[in-house]
Amino acid sequence: MKKLMYSLFATALVVLSGCQDDVVEQKPSTPAQVGDEISFGSSLRDVQTRTIYDDEPTQAEDGSYYYRVRWEEGDQIAIYCPQASNGTLVNYSVSPDANDPTRSSRVTKVNTDKPGLQWGESDVHRFYGFYPANRVTGTENGLINGHVPTEQRPEGWNEVTNNNGGTNFYGKTNTDNAYMWAYGEFTKSTMGNQDVPLTFHPWMTVLQIKIPGPTSGTMKISNVNIIAKEGTQTAIAGDFVCDMTPVEENGATGVPVYRSTTEGQVTNTISISGWNSDVQDFVELDSPNDTMIVRAYLLPIDDSPTARNLQIAVQTMNGAPLTRTLGYSNTDDDNSIQPHKVNTVILPNLTATNRTNYWMSSLDRNIYLSELSIPGSKFSYLTSTNAGDNAAFQGEGIEQQFLDGVRGFIVQVGANATYNATLTGGGFFPSYDYTYTDATLPIFCGGGDDLSDAITHIANALETAETSLNQGGQDRNLECAVVMITYAGNDAVSAGFTGSGSFHSIRDVGGAEHVWMDAIANELKQLGEDDAKRIYTGEITANTTLDDVKGKIILKVNTNSDAQNGYIAANDDVPALFSRWNGATNTVPLRWGSPNTNSTRTPLNWMYQEATHVGTGTEITPANKYAYAIDIFTNSVGMYEQNDAHDTWFMNDCGGTFHGNVSGTNGYDRDYGNGDTNDEAPIAFASWFNPQITRYLQERDANASLGLVFFNFADKQQNSGRKYGTDNLIQSIIDNNFKFNLRKEGSSTDTNNSSLSNSGSGYGNGGALIK
């Protein structure tokens, strides 16, 4: 199939006015003097490169194609002249012509209270233009600093019926990323008071991606990633310096080159979300004739056809990423991406994969465990089937939660412990020694199940995943799970006694908290010795990778008091992570093997927000619940940027229940009574909270690990998670693992550090890689 390379028509004459007035008055032709304001012409002619791209190309008279692009009111261009006498950088605003927005009606200084660029002492003046002005972060000696974001989410969606009877969903591009440049060298003595013309040229490489709908059924597209890999120049986004030297030296044949800044960050990943904020859902394609169309703006390279390959990864709701790899060339190669042009790539029709929901196995196996964003279920065992007198927090059982992408589970447990009492002293007040013998850890919702039963459900889900993924002798399984065990309270702990005497109480063995910690230490060790339970027994450190824990369950225990931390020996080896809950939000040590503060192991950090009862006068107010959750997400970005040790685990409890009177919840204001026993209370909370968190995650500008994120109704089923917006929340958290470069073993923070596994699921046959 013939490839059509849609050029931006690089020569675009832009004439700017540097005067304060909207209309430039004609002046007598007199020599320019030092301090005279430099004028740039006030009209635009034959300009086909502007700031808002059309959805489809236009055919020119010579038969070629171009994308008509037009000005929008308020567009600004920065002009830099190092020889100017009063400041060297001035921003100019362009107003489009009402009848033809490809032309301007006037060009004026943005700041009319200050003079524009003025002629300096030197006769030769060099002018550097850059669009958009607001992206210029600095200038020095002809070098222009800028930034290309990793997140290039559409600003909205245009829906247009296509010729096949389907719908084209066009992502509205933020063309602040469509950098253009201009350069001109002029002499003061010959210019006089003439207007200085500048010709702007497109600079970015634009990748337009067309994704046809599924061959059968419907599919939602949650995210599209463009990843540069397997090359020497894999930076496609981030901070850069644009160097005009090649233009200064070679004139019309020169093209600016870029290099990364010393302090800045570059990345090999660009992420485009499929989120449609107008409908608060992902774009859905309902037939093979529907098409989703998005654009990515890449830092260009001109010097080497082997500098990088580009991989497109399309993430669908409930499926593994579908990938396609493209070439990159500065030659007219029908199968490669060309710089400084709009390259249209048509992918094959979407198809369902057999790896539904096994998202961890699409990641690079060397990623550090602490880098992951893991969706989790709050009070995982509390369903309508087994909640007993408690409110149901989940609509589906653990196996279905796992299939729907959940990898974190919270269970609250009590303890039924047994001690042997040995008489050590007679008399009126006999004394006894108490020896711990055994215990079970019952799930607090009742139903006869205990912690071992919950672990068995998760282990079975892991085994099913492993069997599905490792067919044909391939080791593709990277699925794991985290189980967080919390204290069900003193009333859920009992102590039984054997041996001498019959009058013993729980106080004789140290109280309920002590009994519970005895049971935790004993029970978790027993689980670790049973291979069928799949408990991870090696120490979790900052350097533990996804490959280390594949197929395993990682145990995490919350303690509630300093006393509890001392009930397990400092150098014990319980196969679990421990941290203390100490208020609704905090950062505390995270220790392996024992919570004892005298442990010789170097602790990790546990930054958490965890509050269950939401309401006026209860554990946390609705406003604080939301604010604290956002704080954890925000802090994780700061930690990612400032802490290369990747030794902090984040935990964000986005689940809970309305409790008592609730105010400020936009339609959910009322008295929910005892939220622990009222099914309506956790439903109302999920309906209020889940969409807010999804919206925040889709709109935030910076990425980092989200850590463990727990919520109510953690599934994607029609009568459960979909009703309360949890399906979109789960997908947003999963997608976060692919939107930026997670740190991994054996690599630095260079640009070739993709999170996606090289063995990701590929597209089937069909489609045109580049058309």
Secondary structure, DSSP 8 states (H G I E B T S, - for coil): -----BB--S-EEEE---SSSSS----------TT-B----S---S----SEE-SS-EE-TTS-EE--EE--TTEEEEEE-TT-SS-SEEEEEEEE-SS-TTSEEEEEES-TTS---B--SSSEEEEEEEE-GGG--EEETTEEEEEE-SB---S-EEEEE-TTSSEEEEE---GGG--EEEEEEEEHHHHTT---EEEEEE-SEEEEEEEE--SSS-EEEEEEEEEEESSS----EEEEEEE-HHHHHHGGG---EEE--SSS-EESEEEEE-EETTTTEEEEE-STT-EEEEEEEE----S-TTS-EEEEEEEETTS--EEEEEEE-SS--TTEE-TTSEEEEE-------TTTT-GGGGB-TTBBGGG-EEEEETTTT-BTTT-TTS---BSS-HHHHHHTT--EEEEEE-EEEEEEEEEEE-SSS-EEEEEEEEEE-BBTT-TT-BHHHHHHHHHHHHHHHHHHHTGGG-------EEEEEEE--GGGEEEEEEES-S---GGGGT-HHHHHHHHHHHHHHHHHH-GGG-B--S---TT-BHHHHTT-EEEEEEE-SHHHHTTS-TT--EEEEEEE--SSEEEEEEEEE---TT--S--EEEEEE---EESTTSSB-HHHHHHHHHHHHHHHHHHHHH-TT--EEEEEE---EE-SEE-SSSS--EE---TTT-THHHHHHHHHHHHHHHHHHHH-S-----EEEEESS-S--TTTGGGGTHHHHHHHHHHHTTSS---BTT--SSTT--SB-TT--B--S-SBS--
